[in-house]
Amino acid sequence: MIIKTINGKSPDIPEDCYIAENAVIVGDVSLGTSCSVWFNAVLRGDVNYIKIGNKVNIQDGAVVHCTYQKHPTIIGNNVSIGHNAIVHGCVIQDNVLIGMGAIVMDNCVVESNSIVAAGAVVTQNTIITSGSIWAGVPAKKVKDLNQSGFAGEIERIADNYLLYSSWFKEEE
């Protein structure tokens, strides 16, 4: 893993987090407890800060960045950022799933208990309301989460990543 200080700012990573050997975490990045950052993921807090809550998993190939002098990236608790997703200069509240390959752009807010579908592109300044699923390019609301049966999926995925990370910690 590459953990790098830049401009006098160093990542803050609790002991119980799992960081893959080739993950990169740079600058003003703080992780909560029970987080995991997977293979080839990059968290770059060089131009602004990144604050991540508890029980967050940043999956393989995902990129989390921010916007210089404008937008930090803030991620709440119990969030899954899917493989190859890009999360940039936005706010993601608690209990959210960002699907594989999704892109969430500057100054967006993804409210709690929501899903951004795989491959969706959430364009700048979009607010995704709590309890909804958004999909497409550009992303649009497709349904309410409560009616879709996916509400338990968010928790299940976050819990699974705690399990997966325990396997890798045993091998260290």
N, C-alpha and C positions, 0 to 999 in steps of 0.2 A: 504494500500500500504506500501511497505517497501522501504524507501529511505535511503540508508546507505552510510556513509563515510568510506573509507578504505585507509590506507596508506596516510592519510592527504588529499585525493581527494574526493570531494563531487559532486554529480550530480547537473547539472545546468538545471533547468526546468522552462521555462517561465510560467507566470500566466495563459495564455490562453490554455495551454495544458490540455488534459484529461488523468488522470492516474487512472486505475481501482483499486479498493480496495485491490486486492490481486496480483497486479503486483509488480515486484521487480526491482529496479534500484539501482545499486551499483557502487560507485567509480567514475572514470573519464569519465562520460557520460554527453554530452551536447546535448540538444534537441533544435531545432529551434522553431519557432512559429507555432501554429495551429496543433500540433502533438497530437496523441493519442496512448496510450499504454494500451492494453486490458487485460482481465482476464488471469491470470497465465502466462503472458509474463515475460521474464527475460532479462534484459539488464545488462551485467556484465562487467564493466570497471575496473576490479581489476588487470589485468596483462598487460594492455595497454589501450589506450583511444578509446572511441566510440564517433564519431561526427555525429550528425543527423541533416539534413536540415529542411526546413519548409514544412508543410503539409504532414507529414509522418505518416502512421498508422502502428503500430506493433500489429498484430492481436493475438487473443487468443492462448496461449500456445507457441508462437514463442520464440526462444532463439537467442539473439544477443551477441556474445562474440568476443574475439580477441586472438592474439597469443603473448605469453610472449616474450618480447624483439625483436619481429620480425614484426608483422603485426597488426596495429590498424584496426578498422572497421570504414569506412567512408560511410555514406549514404547521397545522395543528396536530392533535393527537389522533392515533389510530388511523393513519393514512397510508395507503399503498400507492406508490408511483410505479406504474408498469414498465416492463422492458422497453427500452429505447424511447421512452417518453421524454419530452422537453418541457420543463417548468421554468418560466422566465419572468422575474419581476412581478410576481402576483401573490395573492393571498389564497391559501387553501385552508379552509376551516377543518373542524374535527369530523372523523368518520366519513372519509371521502376515498373513492377509488378513481385514480387517473389511469385509464386503460393503456394497453400496450401501443406504443407509437403515437399516442396523443400529444398534442402541443397546446400548452396554455400560455398565452402571450402576456405582455406587459399590462399592468394595472387591471387585471381581471380579478374577480373574487369568485371563488367556488365555495358556496355556503355549505354548512354541515349537512351530512347525511345525503350526499349526492354522488352521482357517477358521471364521469366523462368517458364515453365509450372509446374503445380501441380505434385509433386512427383519426379521431376527431381533431379539428383545429378550432380552438376557442380564440377568437380574434380579440385584439386589444380593446380594453375597457368593458368587456362583457361581464355581467353579473349573472352567475348561475344560482338560481334560487334553491333554497333548502328543500330536500326531498324530491329532487328531479333527476332525470337521466337526459344527457345531451349527447348528440351524435352528429356526424357529418362534417362537411367542409363547405362553408363555415359551419361550426356547430350550432345546432338549434335544439330546443327542448323537444323530446320525442314522447315522453310520458312522465307521470308521477311515479316516484320510486315506491311509495307505499302500496300502489296497486299492482306492481310488477312482480313481486316476490323476490326481488334482489336485495332487499334491506339487510338480510342476514349474511349475504355474500361479503359485504364490506368487512364485517367483524371476522368472518371465517378466514378470509385471505390474510388479514393482519395477524391473526392467531397462528395460521400456518407458517408464516414467515418467522415467527418466534421459534417454532419447532425446527424449521430448516436451519436457522442460524445456530441452534444448539448442536446440531450434527457437526457443523464445521468447527465450532468452538472445542468440541471433544477431540478433534484431530490436531489441534494446535499444540 
